[in-house]
Amino acid sequence: MTHYRISDLNRALELDPQASDASAYLNLLMRERADLREMPQEHRKDIATTPPPPPPPLAPPGGEDATPRRIRFSGPVRIAKLIRRVAPDYPPVAKRERVQGTVRFAVTIDESGYVRAIQLVSGHPLLVPEGIAAVRQWVYLPALLNREPIEVTIPAEVNFVLPAGGPGI
């Protein structure tokens, strides 16, 4: 399990101010910490010191629009199908704090059916690292276009649900 500390993320941004992953995680952690504060002045201080979220990605070179284009095809299409799903480990801190929910990703599947890239869409910061660790192990039946395997980006969700009962679980 990966743990992110605010001090580590600040250091990462000192080394590389353009580190968008560090900036995004720092933004999430600072806002989560602010929401846990009991004193309003502590909440305001945390929000005031929270760095802005990373900027959106730049448009591709040549001034082209980053909007996906439609493609035409004349043969059969098969979408990627999940054939090996690995369940995530429940983070102990999230379990203790009774945090549950769904973590959503945009997952790029290569021509062999393996996860090549994972982009966080939404989810609780305490659940994200274990969600990523699980999705990295997933295997798909590759997507086909005109009977040829292709790389695709598809949505993926990891659900974290605690069993019913008290905090001693």
C-alpha positions in Angstrom: 0.0 0.0 0.0 1.3 3.5 -0.9 1.0 6.2 1.7 1.2 9.8 0.7 2.4 12.4 3.3 1.8 16.1 2.8 5.5 16.7 3.5 6.5 14.2 0.8 4.2 15.8 -1.8 5.5 19.3 -1.0 9.0 18.0 -1.5 8.1 16.5 -4.8 6.7 19.8 -5.9 9.9 21.6 -4.8 11.9 19.2 -7.0 9.4 19.4 -9.9 6.8 22.2 -9.8 5.1 20.7 -12.9 4.5 17.3 -11.1 0.8 17.2 -11.7 0.2 13.9 -9.8 1.9 15.3 -6.7 -0.1 18.6 -7.1 -3.4 16.7 -7.5 -2.8 14.4 -4.5 -1.6 17.3 -2.3 -4.8 19.2 -3.3 -6.9 16.2 -2.3 -5.1 15.6 1.0 -5.2 19.2 2.1 -8.9 19.4 1.4 -9.6 16.2 3.2 -7.5 17.3 6.2 -9.4 20.6 6.2 -12.8 18.8 6.2 -11.6 16.8 9.3 -10.8 19.9 11.3 -13.1 20.7 14.2 -12.1 24.4 14.5 -13.4 26.7 11.8 -10.2 28.7 11.8 -8.1 25.6 11.2 -10.4 24.6 8.3 -10.0 28.1 6.8 -6.2 28.0 7.2 -5.9 24.6 5.5 -8.1 25.7 2.6 -6.1 28.9 2.3 -2.8 27.0 2.1 -4.1 24.3 -0.3 -2.4 24.5 -3.7 -4.6 24.9 -6.7 -5.4 21.7 -8.7 -3.0 21.0 -11.6 -3.9 22.7 -14.9 -5.6 20.7 -17.6 -3.3 19.0 -20.2 -2.2 21.2 -23.0 -3.6 20.8 -26.5 -1.6 18.6 -28.8 1.1 20.2 -31.0 0.0 21.9 -34.1 -3.0 23.6 -32.5 -5.2 20.5 -33.0 -8.3 20.2 -30.8 -7.9 17.5 -28.1 -11.5 16.4 -28.6 -11.6 12.7 -29.7 -12.5 12.2 -33.3 -15.0 9.8 -34.7 -13.6 6.8 -36.5 -15.3 4.8 -39.2 -14.9 1.1 -39.5 -16.4 -1.5 -41.7 -15.7 -4.7 -39.7 -16.7 -6.2 -36.4 -15.9 -4.5 -33.1 -15.4 -6.1 -29.7 -15.0 -4.1 -26.6 -12.4 -5.0 -24.0 -13.8 -7.6 -21.5 -12.4 -8.0 -18.0 -11.3 -11.6 -17.5 -9.2 -11.3 -14.3 -10.3 -8.9 -11.6 -8.1 -8.6 -8.5 -9.9 -7.3 -5.4 -8.2 -4.5 -3.5 -6.9 -4.7 0.0 -8.9 -2.5 2.3 -6.6 0.3 3.6 -6.4 -0.1 7.4 -6.7 3.6 8.0 -9.8 3.8 5.8 -11.3 0.7 7.6 -10.6 2.3 11.0 -12.2 5.6 9.9 -15.1 3.7 8.3 -14.4 5.2 4.9 -16.1 3.5 2.0 -17.0 4.3 -1.5 -16.2 3.9 -5.2 -13.0 4.9 -6.9 -13.3 5.6 -10.6 -10.6 5.4 -13.1 -10.0 5.8 -16.9 -7.9 2.7 -17.7 -5.9 2.3 -20.9 -5.8 -1.4 -22.0 -3.1 -2.3 -24.5 -3.4 -4.6 -27.5 -2.5 -7.6 -25.3 -5.2 -6.9 -22.7 -3.0 -5.6 -20.0 -3.5 -2.3 -18.1 -1.0 0.2 -19.5 -2.1 3.4 -17.8 -4.5 4.4 -15.0 -6.0 7.9 -14.6 -7.9 8.8 -11.5 -11.4 10.2 -12.2 -12.8 10.3 -8.6 -12.6 8.7 -5.3 -11.6 9.1 -1.6 -7.9 9.7 -1.2 -7.6 7.0 1.4 -8.9 4.5 -1.1 -7.2 5.5 -4.3 -3.7 3.9 -3.8 -5.2 0.4 -3.1 -7.6 0.9 -6.0 -4.7 1.6 -8.3 -2.8 -1.4 -7.0 -5.7 -3.7 -7.7 -6.5 -2.3 -11.2 -2.8 -2.6 -12.2 -3.3 -6.4 -11.9 -6.5 -6.7 -13.9 -6.4 -8.5 -17.3 -8.8 -8.0 -20.2 -9.7 -9.8 -23.3 -8.3 -7.1 -25.8 -10.6 -4.9 -27.7 -10.8 -5.6 -31.4 -11.5 -3.4 -34.4 -11.8 -5.1 -37.7 -10.5 -8.3 -36.0 -7.3 -6.6 -34.9 -6.4 -5.9 -31.3 -6.4 -2.2 -30.4 -5.5 -0.1 -27.4 -8.5 1.5 -25.7 -9.3 3.6 -22.7 -12.3 2.5 -20.8 -13.9 3.3 -17.4 -13.2 1.1 -14.4 -14.6 1.2 -10.8 -13.3 -0.3 -7.6 -15.9 -0.5 -4.8 -14.8 -0.4 -1.1 -17.6 -1.5 1.1 -17.2 -2.3 4.8 -19.2 -5.2 6.3 -22.1 -4.2 8.5 -21.3 -3.9 12.1 -19.4 -1.8 14.6 -16.0 -0.1 14.4 -14.2 -3.2 15.8 -14.4 -5.0 12.4 
